[in-house]
Amino acid sequence: MAAQDIKIENNDLFIDSNIGDFAIALSDTQHVQDIINSWAGWWKEFPTLGVGIKQYLGRSGGVQLTKRAIKIHLKSDGYRADKIEVQGSSVYVTGDRIKKVLSTISN
């Protein structure tokens, strides 16, 4: 099942004018953007999560470091980054959510 969350548009909560309430939308893209843009320490529940992309962009030889950091942080949150492209100040990620299988032990 795909992840859903409150819709964010232009870094602000989106309110659907038809229903007068917050809109719920598929959120994998938003989660990936949040992980790439945030810094470690921004998420109380996961203090080591966050790439902090601004520290990588514009550095000499930073493309490989950027790709590695993105891949590590996305993997820690359950995403697989198949392809990562860094073009100037833009980052393009192609991937999928890793499907976690929860097993239960029965008596």
C-alpha positions in Angstrom: 0.0 0.0 0.0 1.3 3.4 -0.9 2.0 5.9 1.9 -0.5 8.7 2.3 -0.2 11.9 4.3 -1.5 15.5 4.5 -0.8 17.2 1.1 2.0 19.8 1.1 2.1 22.3 -1.8 4.7 25.1 -2.1 6.0 24.1 1.4 2.6 24.8 3.0 -0.4 22.7 4.0 -2.9 22.3 1.2 -6.5 22.9 2.1 -9.1 21.5 -0.4 -11.6 24.3 -1.1 -14.3 21.7 -2.0 -14.3 20.1 1.4 -12.8 22.9 3.5 -10.3 20.6 5.1 -6.8 19.3 4.7 -6.3 17.1 1.6 -4.8 13.6 1.8 -2.5 12.5 -1.0 0.1 10.0 -1.9 3.2 11.1 -0.1 6.3 9.1 -1.1 7.6 12.0 -3.3 7.1 14.5 -0.4 8.8 12.1 2.0 11.9 11.8 -0.3 12.0 15.6 -0.7 11.8 16.1 3.0 14.6 13.7 3.7 16.9 15.3 1.1 16.2 18.9 2.2 16.2 18.3 6.0 19.3 18.2 8.2 20.1 15.5 10.8 18.4 16.5 14.1 15.2 17.9 12.5 13.2 14.8 13.1 12.7 14.1 16.8 11.9 10.4 16.3 14.8 9.8 13.9 17.7 12.2 14.9 20.2 10.9 12.4 17.8 11.2 9.4 18.4 14.1 6.9 20.8 14.7 4.1 21.1 18.5 4.4 21.5 18.9 0.6 22.7 22.5 0.9 26.0 21.4 2.4 26.7 19.3 -0.7 25.7 21.5 -3.6 28.4 23.5 -5.2 31.3 21.6 -3.6 34.1 20.4 -5.8 33.8 16.6 -6.1 30.6 16.7 -4.2 28.4 14.8 -6.7 29.6 11.4 -5.5 29.3 12.4 -1.8 25.8 13.8 -2.5 24.6 10.6 -4.2 26.0 8.4 -1.4 24.4 10.5 1.3 21.0 10.5 -0.4 21.2 6.7 -1.0 22.1 6.0 2.7 19.4 8.3 4.1 16.7 7.1 1.8 17.5 3.5 2.5 17.3 4.1 6.3 13.7 5.3 5.8 12.7 2.4 3.6 13.3 3.7 0.1 15.5 2.3 -2.7 17.1 4.9 -4.9 17.7 3.3 -8.3 19.0 6.4 -10.0 20.2 9.7 -8.6 21.1 12.6 -10.8 22.6 15.9 -9.5 22.4 18.7 -12.1 23.5 22.1 -10.6 21.3 22.8 -7.7 18.7 20.2 -8.7 18.5 16.6 -7.6 16.5 13.9 -9.4 15.8 10.6 -7.6 14.2 7.5 -9.2 13.3 4.7 -6.9 10.7 2.9 -4.9 9.5 2.2 -1.4 11.0 -1.0 -0.1 8.1 -3.3 0.8 8.7 -4.5 4.3 7.4 -7.9 5.2 6.4 -8.3 8.8 6.4 -11.8 10.1 4.5 -13.1 13.1 5.3 -16.1 15.2 2.4 -18.3 15.9 2.1 -20.9 18.6 
